Amino acid sequence: MGECPDRPTATPTRSPPAYTDAQLRRLSKAARRRLLDGLLDASAAWRKENALLDYVPANLDAYPVHYATAREVGLAGGSRSSKTSVLLAEFAIAATGEIPFAMRGTPGRDWWGAPWPARPYPAEKCHPGRLRARLLVSSFQNAWEANVKEKLQWWRWTGKPAQEGGIEGDPRLGHWGLIPRRWLLGGDWDRSWSQAQRRLTLNADGRSGTTPGATLQVLSQETDPQDLAQGAFHVVLEDELPDEWMHREHVVRVLDYGGRVLTGGTPSDERTTAVAHAWFYDDLYLPGVEGADPTKIYACSLWTEKNRSHTPTDLAALEAQLLKNPEAREARFHGQFLHLAGLVFPGFTARTKSWCGRCRAPVLAPAAGACPTCGTPNPAPYRHVVEDDEIPEGWPGPRDWPSVFYMDPHPSRATACLWIRVDPHEGWWVVAELDAGGNAGEVRRAAETVEAAAGLSPVTRLGDEKITMQSNQFAEKVDGEVFNIRRAFEDAGFPFEPANTNFVTARDRILAAFEPDPGTGVPRLRVSVRCPGLIYDLTHHVWAASRRSENVALREQPSRTHSDRPACLRFHAMLDPSYRGLLRLMAPAEPLRIGAGGVGRNRAVGY
């Protein structure tokens, strides 16, 4: 009792006596008033102790999350959009088997007058009395103790106070704790919650008994990795987006039971740090929204303004804080991912998206087969990563497509190499990549091995012009003289020309190459699935952290992390070779003919 001094006793609330219609008519006005007050008190007490049965998502867009049976569920949402309550309701339903009235498929309307869904809640998601669950929070002190725990304690109200003249616990303003008191061990939270083990244990039958049943283990993102990699669970809830390795571990933790992992959170509104959530966008959110395989992945967004508990005054107060930063507003209100804005090369996609030619922008989820912004019908599908059979004549493309080799030697890292082919329509096809370690001779042998296996014969080779003048491990001493990198490669029989490293122009050309062509509907740049390094770098290369995190401009420096392979792509963008121009370089040189009709013919002298 010491932990929660404001908690009511476990004495059950007594129901008012039953009356016949005749008895009710004989009651005085005062007696009827007392009876009505008793009924209201009993109703309020019942709602408090049975908040789960009365549960209705404050956000209508949350219903699909409750009905989803996918192994992984992603829930991106704005601040105060009801993400955490949705996740905890999923645990409470699965642990007790008590399905809220609003999800039983019976006719009815919720507190706001909206009709309940016509389909019943999937019973296969419930494991009453035996559920094993884990909840991962951002921290114990600031997340679990100060916020999340109260959403489970039946006597705690998490919402706005009732308006003057309103009822206590108005469900339009919030909800009571979602674990019914009768499911606690002995009806007592202190007996069910173990602070030492950080585990909540419910009873087996929902009758305030003491036989242990379902459990909820609570861990924080500060947990030691070895502790995280323990146990098997029916369901894992990740409240606030964790690191990628944590989510991968949880996918393993649910394998034994064929369970589910539910991940919810608001993406970071800092452009330079939002890349930490790129994994959620790439691996969970985007595939889930596109609905490629609903049995494996489902995802959706919850908007803050669609939380029906919020008043216009509440939303105006939140929006006033974000007016100066539209991108932060999108993250805080709609759960939009700013890692795309923080990327040096935004717009690259490894998965199929839809493109609106009128808006010249990707369409994340076409509404009724049309762009939700301008209404253009049937946005065209596109993506930049191609499988082997999507390349004409198969990987690595037709033999008459010329190729160019690019490399970025570095004093302390392996040499990043790319092979890019140019098609007759001036399209760019990145068909091979290589990270070659060692000196110039070793780089040459590794590159020639790739070219022999792929049948590539580069027309020319280019490298970073700035790094080629430096001396490092590529250079060898000859008679006490140290050669620079370019000389070292020339001596190794692997010469290359200096590439144009203009960053701003190259970036603009690459971004333009990401956009599908209005005529063909395909982007100019395509990357073979055999180049996972470049694919990863393009989706993780961000601007360097800066004190000025807003309005990142080109004059700011890109991060050096994940920059080598994109640098090779920049070299190609600056060269921008044409198909016919490369063919001329491939053609053997014609011998100089002197005399009549020859190249060197001079009308004055005849030669």
Secondary structure as the mmCIF struct_conf table of DSSP 4:
data_model
#
loop_
_struct_conf.conf_type_id
_struct_conf.id
_struct_conf.beg_label_comp_id
_struct_conf.beg_label_asym_id
_struct_conf.beg_label_seq_id
_struct_conf.end_label_comp_id
_struct_conf.end_label_asym_id
_struct_conf.end_label_seq_id
BEND BEND1 GLU A 3 GLU A 3
TURN_TY1_P TURN_TY1_P1 PRO A 5 ASP A 6
HELX_LH_PP_P HELX_LH_PP_P1 ARG A 7 THR A 9
BEND BEND2 ALA A 10 ALA A 10
HELX_LH_PP_P HELX_LH_PP_P2 THR A 11 ALA A 18
HELX_RH_AL_P HELX_RH_AL_P1 ASP A 21 ARG A 26
BEND BEND3 LEU A 27 LEU A 27
HELX_RH_AL_P HELX_RH_AL_P2 LYS A 29 GLU A 49
TURN_TY1_P TURN_TY1_P2 ASN A 50 ASP A 54
BEND BEND4 ALA A 58 ASN A 59
HELX_RH_3T_P HELX_RH_3T_P1 LEU A 60 ALA A 62
HELX_RH_AL_P HELX_RH_AL_P3 TYR A 63 TYR A 67
BEND BEND5 ARG A 71 ARG A 71
STRN STRN1 GLU A 72 GLY A 77
TURN_TY1_P TURN_TY1_P3 SER A 79 ARG A 80
BEND BEND6 SER A 81 SER A 82
HELX_RH_AL_P HELX_RH_AL_P4 LYS A 83 THR A 96
HELX_RH_3T_P HELX_RH_3T_P2 PHE A 101 MET A 103
STRN STRN2 ARG A 104 ARG A 104
BEND BEND7 GLY A 105 GLY A 105
BEND BEND8 PRO A 107 PRO A 107
STRN STRN3 ARG A 109 ARG A 109
TURN_TY1_P TURN_TY1_P4 TRP A 111 TRP A 112
BEND BEND9 GLY A 113 GLY A 113
HELX_LH_PP_P HELX_LH_PP_P3 ALA A 114 ALA A 114
STRN STRN4 PRO A 115 PRO A 115
HELX_LH_PP_P HELX_LH_PP_P4 TRP A 116 PRO A 117
BEND BEND10 ALA A 118 ARG A 119
STRN STRN5 PRO A 120 PRO A 120
HELX_LH_PP_P HELX_LH_PP_P5 TYR A 121 TYR A 121
HELX_RH_3T_P HELX_RH_3T_P3 ALA A 123 LYS A 125
TURN_TY1_P TURN_TY1_P5 PRO A 128 ARG A 130
STRN STRN6 ARG A 132 VAL A 137
BEND BEND11 SER A 138 SER A 138
HELX_RH_PI_P HELX_RH_PI_P1 PHE A 140 VAL A 148
HELX_RH_3T_P HELX_RH_3T_P4 LYS A 149 LYS A 151
TURN_TY1_P TURN_TY1_P6 LEU A 152 LEU A 152
TURN_TY1_P TURN_TY1_P7 TRP A 154 TRP A 155
STRN STRN7 TRP A 157 GLY A 159
HELX_LH_PP_P HELX_LH_PP_P6 LYS A 160 GLN A 163
TURN_TY1_P TURN_TY1_P8 GLU A 164 GLY A 165
TURN_TY1_P TURN_TY1_P9 GLU A 168 GLY A 169
TURN_TY1_P TURN_TY1_P10 PRO A 171 ARG A 172
BEND BEND12 LEU A 173 LEU A 173
STRN STRN8 GLY A 174 TRP A 176
BEND BEND13 LEU A 178 ILE A 179
HELX_RH_3T_P HELX_RH_3T_P5 ARG A 181 TRP A 183
STRN STRN9 LEU A 184 LEU A 184
HELX_RH_3T_P HELX_RH_3T_P6 LEU A 185 GLY A 187
HELX_RH_AL_P HELX_RH_AL_P5 TRP A 189 SER A 192
STRN STRN10 TRP A 193 SER A 194
TURN_TY1_P TURN_TY1_P11 GLN A 195 ARG A 198
STRN STRN11 ARG A 199 ASN A 203
BEND BEND14 ALA A 204 SER A 208
BEND BEND15 THR A 211 THR A 211
STRN STRN12 PRO A 212 SER A 220
TURN_TY1_P TURN_TY1_P12 GLN A 221 GLU A 222
BEND BEND16 THR A 223 THR A 223
HELX_RH_AL_P HELX_RH_AL_P6 PRO A 225 LEU A 228
TURN_TY1_P TURN_TY1_P13 ALA A 229 ALA A 229
BEND BEND17 HIS A 234 HIS A 234
STRN STRN13 VAL A 235 ASP A 239
BEND BEND18 GLU A 240 GLU A 240
HELX_RH_AL_P HELX_RH_AL_P7 GLU A 244 ARG A 253
TURN_TY1_P TURN_TY1_P14 VAL A 254 GLY A 258
STRN STRN14 ARG A 260 GLY A 265
HELX_LH_PP_P HELX_LH_PP_P7 THR A 266 SER A 268
BEND BEND19 ASP A 269 ASP A 269
TURN_TY1_P TURN_TY1_P15 ARG A 271 THR A 273
HELX_RH_3T_P HELX_RH_3T_P7 ALA A 274 HIS A 277
HELX_RH_AL_P HELX_RH_AL_P8 ALA A 278 PHE A 280
HELX_RH_PI_P HELX_RH_PI_P2 TYR A 281 TYR A 285
HELX_RH_AL_P HELX_RH_AL_P9 LEU A 286 GLU A 290
TURN_TY1_P TURN_TY1_P16 GLY A 291 GLY A 291
BEND BEND20 ALA A 292 ALA A 292
TURN_TY1_P TURN_TY1_P17 PRO A 294 LYS A 296
STRN STRN15 ILE A 297 LEU A 302
HELX_RH_3T_P HELX_RH_3T_P8 THR A 304 LYS A 306
TURN_TY1_P TURN_TY1_P18 ARG A 308 SER A 309
HELX_RH_AL_P HELX_RH_AL_P10 PRO A 312 ALA A 320
TURN_TY1_P TURN_TY1_P19 GLN A 321 LYS A 324
HELX_RH_AL_P HELX_RH_AL_P11 PRO A 326 HIS A 334
TURN_TY1_P TURN_TY1_P20 LEU A 338 LEU A 338
HELX_RH_AL_P HELX_RH_AL_P12 HIS A 339 GLY A 342
STRN STRN16 LEU A 343 LEU A 343
BEND BEND21 VAL A 344 PHE A 345
TURN_TY1_P TURN_TY1_P21 PRO A 346 GLY A 347
BEND BEND22 ALA A 350 ARG A 351
STRN STRN17 LYS A 353 CYS A 356
TURN_TY1_P TURN_TY1_P22 GLY A 357 ARG A 360
STRN STRN18 ALA A 361 VAL A 363
BEND BEND23 LEU A 364 ALA A 365
STRN STRN19 ALA A 367 ALA A 367
TURN_TY1_P TURN_TY1_P23 ALA A 368 GLY A 369
STRN STRN20 ALA A 370 ALA A 370
TURN_TY1_P TURN_TY1_P24 PRO A 372 CYS A 374
STRN STRN21 PRO A 377 PRO A 377
BEND BEND24 ASN A 378 ASN A 378
HELX_LH_PP_P HELX_LH_PP_P8 PRO A 379 PRO A 379
STRN STRN22 ALA A 380 TYR A 382
BEND BEND25 HIS A 384 HIS A 384
STRN STRN23 VAL A 385 VAL A 386
HELX_RH_3T_P HELX_RH_3T_P9 ASP A 388 GLU A 390
BEND BEND26 ILE A 391 ILE A 391
TURN_TY1_P TURN_TY1_P25 PRO A 392 GLU A 393
BEND BEND27 GLY A 394 GLY A 394
TURN_TY1_P TURN_TY1_P26 TRP A 395 PRO A 396
TURN_TY1_P TURN_TY1_P27 ARG A 399 ASP A 400
BEND BEND28 TRP A 401 TRP A 401
STRN STRN24 SER A 403 ASP A 408
BEND BEND29 PRO A 411 ARG A 413
HELX_LH_PP_P HELX_LH_PP_P9 ALA A 414 ALA A 414
STRN STRN25 THR A 415 VAL A 422
TURN_TY1_P TURN_TY1_P28 PRO A 424 HIS A 425
STRN STRN26 TRP A 428 ALA A 436
BEND BEND30 GLY A 438 ASN A 439
HELX_RH_AL_P HELX_RH_AL_P13 ALA A 440 ALA A 454
TURN_TY1_P TURN_TY1_P29 GLY A 455 GLY A 455
BEND BEND31 VAL A 459 VAL A 459
STRN STRN27 ARG A 461 ASP A 464
TURN_TY1_P TURN_TY1_P30 GLU A 465 LYS A 466
HELX_RH_3T_P HELX_RH_3T_P10 ILE A 467 MET A 469
BEND BEND32 GLN A 470 GLN A 470
BEND BEND33 ASN A 472 ASN A 472
TURN_TY1_P TURN_TY1_P31 GLN A 473 PHE A 474
STRN STRN28 LYS A 477 VAL A 478
TURN_TY1_P TURN_TY1_P32 ASP A 479 GLY A 480
STRN STRN29 GLU A 481 VAL A 482
HELX_LH_PP_P HELX_LH_PP_P10 PHE A 483 PHE A 483
HELX_RH_AL_P HELX_RH_AL_P14 ILE A 485 ASP A 491
TURN_TY1_P TURN_TY1_P33 ALA A 492 GLY A 493
STRN STRN30 GLU A 497 ALA A 499
HELX_LH_PP_P HELX_LH_PP_P11 ASN A 500 ASN A 500
HELX_RH_AL_P HELX_RH_AL_P15 PHE A 503 PHE A 514
BEND BEND34 GLU A 515 GLU A 515
STRN STRN31 PRO A 516 PRO A 516
HELX_LH_PP_P HELX_LH_PP_P12 ASP A 517 ASP A 517
TURN_TY1_P TURN_TY1_P34 PRO A 518 THR A 520
BEND BEND35 VAL A 522 VAL A 522
STRN STRN32 PRO A 523 PRO A 523
BEND BEND36 ARG A 524 ARG A 524
STRN STRN33 LEU A 525 SER A 528
TURN_TY1_P TURN_TY1_P35 VAL A 529 ARG A 530
HELX_RH_AL_P HELX_RH_AL_P16 PRO A 532 LEU A 538
TURN_TY1_P TURN_TY1_P36 THR A 539 HIS A 540
STRN STRN34 VAL A 542 TRP A 543
HELX_LH_PP_P HELX_LH_PP_P13 ALA A 544 ALA A 545
BEND BEND37 ARG A 547 ARG A 547
BEND BEND38 GLU A 550 ASN A 551
TURN_TY1_P TURN_TY1_P37 LEU A 554 ARG A 555
BEND BEND39 GLU A 556 GLU A 556
HELX_LH_PP_P HELX_LH_PP_P14 GLN A 557 GLN A 557
STRN STRN35 PRO A 558 PRO A 558
HELX_LH_PP_P HELX_LH_PP_P15 SER A 559 SER A 559
BEND BEND40 ARG A 560 ARG A 560
TURN_TY1_P TURN_TY1_P38 THR A 561 HIS A 562
HELX_RH_AL_P HELX_RH_AL_P17 ASP A 564 LEU A 575
HELX_RH_AL_P HELX_RH_AL_P18 TYR A 579 MET A 586
BEND BEND41 ALA A 587 ALA A 587
HELX_LH_PP_P HELX_LH_PP_P16 PRO A 588 LEU A 592
BEND BEND42 GLY A 595 GLY A 595
TURN_TY1_P TURN_TY1_P39 ALA A 596 GLY A 597
BEND BEND43 GLY A 598 GLY A 598
TURN_TY1_P TURN_TY1_P40 VAL A 599 GLY A 600
TURN_TY1_P TURN_TY1_P41 ARG A 603 VAL A 605
#
